[in-house]
Amino acid sequence: MGIFHKSYATAKDKKGWFHIDKNGNSIYNERYLMIEPFYNGFSLIETFKNKKQIIDEKGNLILYL
């Protein structure tokens, strides 16, 4: 688990990385190979197919890279 930054932290379970809120609840259902903390409401993630994407704080896909 990562540190909390602006109300969210990174966490990992058996299925992969994800973001949690201050209550420890996952803020979306997806799991990823790699994630970064949210900055200005967005996070860079890497899927298990090695695709980089940007998601918002609700887990919505914003941009494919």
C-alpha positions in Angstrom: 0.0 0.0 0.0 1.1 3.5 -0.8 0.7 6.7 1.2 -2.4 8.8 1.1 -2.2 11.8 -1.3 -5.3 14.0 -1.7 -7.6 11.5 -0.1 -6.5 8.4 -2.1 -3.8 5.8 -1.8 -2.5 3.0 -4.0 -3.1 -0.5 -2.8 -2.4 -4.0 -4.1 -4.2 -7.3 -3.7 -3.8 -10.8 -5.4 -5.4 -9.4 -8.6 -3.2 -6.2 -9.0 -2.9 -2.5 -8.1 -5.8 -0.1 -7.5 -6.7 3.1 -5.6 -8.5 3.3 -2.3 -10.3 6.0 -0.4 -9.5 7.1 3.2 -11.9 4.4 4.5 -9.9 1.6 2.7 -12.6 1.1 0.0 -11.6 0.5 -3.6 -12.8 3.4 -5.7 -13.2 1.2 -8.8 -13.3 -2.6 -9.6 -10.4 -2.8 -12.1 -6.9 -4.0 -11.2 -3.7 -3.0 -13.0 -0.1 -4.0 -13.4 1.1 -0.6 -12.3 -0.5 2.6 -11.1 0.6 6.1 -10.0 -1.0 8.3 -7.4 -3.6 10.8 -8.6 -2.3 14.2 -9.6 -4.8 16.9 -10.5 -7.5 14.2 -10.5 -5.8 11.8 -12.9 -3.5 8.7 -12.7 -1.2 7.0 -15.1 -1.9 3.2 -15.1 -0.5 0.2 -17.0 -2.8 -2.7 -17.9 -1.8 -6.3 -17.8 -1.5 -6.1 -21.6 1.3 -3.5 -21.1 -1.0 -0.6 -22.3 -0.6 2.8 -20.6 -3.7 4.7 -19.9 -4.9 7.6 -17.9 -7.9 7.3 -15.6 -9.8 9.8 -13.4 -10.6 9.5 -9.7 -13.7 7.4 -10.5 -11.7 4.9 -12.6 -13.1 6.2 -15.9 -10.7 5.8 -18.8 -9.7 9.3 -20.0 -6.9 8.6 -22.5 -5.1 5.7 -24.2 -1.3 6.3 -24.6 
